Amino acid sequence: MSAIAENLHRVQARIQAACQTAGRDPAGVRLLAVSKTFGADAVRQAHAAGQTAFGENYIQEGVDKIVALQDLPLEWHCIGPIQSNKTRLVAAHFDWVHSVDRLKTAERLSAQRPPELAPLQICIQVNIDGGDNKSGVLPGEALALAQAVVVLPRLQLRGIMTIPEPYEDPERTRAVHAQAHALWRQLQSQGLNLDTLSMGMTADMEAAVQEGSTMVRVGTAIFGRR
Ligand SMILES: *Cc1c(COP(=O)(O)O)cnc(C)c1O
C-alpha cells in the first residue's frame, strides 16, 4: 500500500472515531483531500485508494492538475482566495468553491460558469473569529451575502466554510467551530437550504466533527508536510 493510501485510511479512522465520540453517523462527514503543492501523481495515488474529492488553494496550480487528471472522475474544490482576474478559470474548471467572500466574485462566477456544466457549488467563507489576515465575511455579514448569492442562476449555495486561527488551546478552536455551527443553523432558519458546513483541517478535524462539520479539508495528514 502507498504511504498516501495508509495516511488516508488513518484519517478516515480519525473521522470515524470522532463521529463515534460525537454520536454522529460517519456518512454525514465528507473528506476533502487538500492536494495543494503536491503533484498529479499524489492525487492519482489518493484516487487509487478511493478518494474522489480534492481541494486546491492556488488557482493556476489547481487548474493544471485538473487538466492533467481529466481521465479520472474527480471532484475539484477551490478553497483559496480568488482574485477577479481568476474567476473565469475557476468557473470553467472547478466543481465547488468554498472561498466566496464578496458578491462581486459570486456574480462573476455565475456569469462565467459554462452553460454545459452543472451549477458551481458554493460555500461562503466566514471569518468567525475575526482574525486579521484572513479572508471571509464577518458573521454579521453572512446572511446578506448568502441571500444575494442564492439567487444567482449558475451557482448553487451549499453552506459556509471557516478557518479558525491556530489557537494553542483546542477548547478555543472548538468554541469557534461551535460558533460556526450556530451561524450555519441560523442561516438555515432564515430559509436557506444549506447542507454543508466546511470546517476542520489536519490539526482540528476531531473538534470540527464534534461541533457538526459536514466536510473536513485535510492536507498534511494525507499528503505530508508542505
Ligand atoms: C491548506 C488548507 C487546508 C488543509 O490544511 P492541513 O492543515 O494541511 O490539513 C484546509 N483548508 C484550507 C482553506 C487550506 O488552505
The ligand as a Tripos MOL2 file, in Angstrom:
@<TRIPOS>MOLECULE
LIG
   15    15     1     0     0
SMALL
NO_CHARGES

@<TRIPOS>ATOM
      1 C1         -4.1560   24.1230    3.3100 C.3       1 LIG1
      2 C2         -5.5890   24.1840    3.7000 C.ar      1 LIG1
      3 C3         -6.2330   23.1000    4.3210 C.ar      1 LIG1
      4 C4         -5.5060   21.8380    4.7360 C.3       1 LIG1
      5 O1         -4.7040   22.1140    5.8420 O.3       1 LIG1
      6 P1         -3.8780   20.9490    6.5900 P.3       1 LIG1
      7 O2         -3.5460   21.5630    7.8950 O.co2     1 LIG1
      8 O3         -2.6860   20.6560    5.7460 O.co2     1 LIG1
      9 O4         -4.7790   19.7760    6.7460 O.co2     1 LIG1
     10 C5         -7.5940   23.2130    4.5620 C.ar      1 LIG1
     11 N1         -8.2890   24.3240    4.2520 N.ar      1 LIG1
     12 C6         -7.7130   25.3850    3.6620 C.ar      1 LIG1
     13 C7         -8.5460   26.5640    3.3180 C.3       1 LIG1
     14 C8         -6.3450   25.3540    3.3870 C.ar      1 LIG1
     15 O5         -5.7760   26.4310    2.8330 O.3       1 LIG1
@<TRIPOS>BOND
     1     1     2 1
     2     2     3 ar
     3     2    14 ar
     4     3     4 1
     5     3    10 ar
     6     4     5 1
     7     5     6 1
     8     6     7 2
     9     6     8 1
    10     6     9 1
    11    10    11 ar
    12    11    12 ar
    13    12    13 1
    14    12    14 ar
    15    14    15 1
@<TRIPOS>SUBSTRUCTURE
     1 LIG1         1 GROUP 0 **** ****
